[in-house]
């Protein structure tokens, strides 16, 4: 009797398709492993209908949560959470119910990617036939399909281990044995992939045609499960092609290395024969450090001392790099502060230019009025009106002599105040001089003629 897995749906997620839907992440805890499945609500409805049909019309002990026609789980977290809990209770009830007629159906075990409890002998024979390369039939049983896929992953893993062992081997004999083992595993994997792919095509045609399939007990797979299994086959095919390319590259490299070694040996023999030396004489390999490349610091040290010196130099270089990094960080901070100060100064100068332009415009208007008064003679009785005009100009200019506007107060506090006071005093001096000239003209000008 096989142990029951622990089933739970701890989380949900939303698909990234143009029309999003909620995905329920099903976690299964087995004695030796734990894995997660992703199903949508339509997969559960298909499972529920299949369970009823495989249990001779008897409904499971738990019912599915109803479908919502007015609210979507992608837009309502509360609905998604309540449906998650209901679906989790649905699976757990079927898994723990004393009556195992639903729990042992091919539909339920295929939904959870579990091996079937029935027909184990037939599945074992099919897998053994696939291992021996004697079976080329498409796999139409959904549960047997999963068993073959697990065996496919094991075969690909064996091929990868053989290639790794070949890469680590030094003798040509060991490399040849590992290459043969990897090649055998890849051939078996190719046969299984072909059977799995053909089985999916048969299952897909049965699903569209409404037939019962072959050898699957009338079980049908949903569109989502078919897409997932096609992705599994495509991933296994890509992994197999990658391993084949790696094996071919290793074989080509070994052939190239052997050719280069033979050519090098032949060239060496020719050179030794030309120099009059015996090519078969064995030379003592050179040992020790190379002369001519020693320095004053390494000449008096042994190998351990040279290694220690190298570590010390590398540590000093690391410390210098750290100091340089700190200096660069400080320079960057200073540059950022200078840039902020320049921005503030630029804003202040812009505001000051606007005020100067405004004052210049008002001064131009005052000069035009004074020129008009000077060019036209005015009766004596209108002198008082000219003084009124002069007083109005005086009031306007005194208003210009007020401190800078309040809109500059927040910026002035951040800028150097000496530059602001310098420009303000300069503007006040120019305005005071203009005011004195206007007042002098207003008091001395005494027109005596009538207006022309």
C-alpha positions, 0 to 999 in steps of 0.5 A: 500500500502506497503512502498518501501524499500531503496536499495543500494549496498555499499560494496563488498567482496570476498568469502573464497572458494577455487575458490573465487568469488565476493559477493555484500552486498545488504542493505535494509532499511525498516521503522522498520528494516535494514538488509543486503543480500549477493548475487553473480553475478549469482544470479542476472542473475537468477533473471533477467531471472525469472523476464522476465518469470514472466512478460510475456516476458517483460524485466525489465526497467534496464539491467544487466551489461555484463559478463566479459570473460577475466577479473575477478572481484576478480583480478580487483577492477575497474571492481568490482566497476563498476559492483557494481554500475551497479547492484545497479542501476539495483535494484534501477530502478526496485524498483522505476519504476512506473510500478510495474509488476517487483517489485511485482513479487515473484521472486524480493521480494524473492530475497530481502527476502521481504514478498509477496504482493499477496496471503497474506491471504493464507500465513497468513492461512498457518502460523496460521495453523503452529502455531496451529500444524494443518499443516504438508505440505511442504512449497514450495512457496519461499516467504511463506518459508521466512514468516514461517522462520520469524515466526520460529525465533519468536517462538524460541525467545518466548521459550527462554524468557519463559526459562529465566522467569522460571529461575528467578521464585521462586515459583514451580507453576510459574516455571511449567507454564513457562516450559509448555509455553517453551515446547509448543513453542519448539514443534511448532518450531520443526513442522515448521523446518520439514515443511521448510526442506521438502519444501527446498527438494522439491524446490531443486528437482524441480530446478534439474528436471526443474519442476515448483514446487508446489504453487510457481508460477513457481519460481525457486531458485538458488543454492546459495539461496538454500544453504543459506536457508539450513544454516538457517534451520540448525541454527534454528534446533541447537538453538531448540536443545539447548533450549530443552537441557536447559529445560531438565536441568532445570527440572532435577535440580528442581527435584534434588533440591526438593529431596535434600530439602526433605532429608535435612528436614527429616534429620533435624527432626531426629536430633531434635527428637534425641536431645529431641527438638521439630522439629516444634519449630521455631528458631530465625535466627542468625543475626550480624557478626560471633564472633571469626572471628573479628580482632582488626581493625574490632572489633570496626567498624560497618558494614558500617565501615567494608565495607569501610575498605575492600574497602580501603584494596583493593585499597591499594592492587591495588596500590601495584600491580601497583608498582610491575608491574612498577618494573617488567617492569623496570627489563625487560628493564634492562635485555633487555639492558644487553642482547643487550650489551652481544651480542655486546661484543660477536661480538667484541670478535669473531672479535678479535679472528679472527684477533688473529688467522690470526696474529698467522698464519702469525707468524707461516709462518715467523718462518718457513722461519726464521728456514729455513734460519738459518738451511741452509748456504747462501753465503755472496753475498746473505745476501742482499736477506735475509735482503730483506726477513726481510724487507718484514716480517717487512712490513707484521707485521707492517701492522698487527699493524694497528688499527682494520678493518673498519668492526668493527668500527660500533660495536666499537662505541657501546661497551666499548672502554677500553676492546678493547684498552686493547686487542689491546695493548696486541696484539701490544706488542706481535707483536713488540717483535716478530719484534725485534727478527726477525730484530736482527736475520737478522742483526747478522746472517752472513752465510759464507758457500755455500749452500749445 
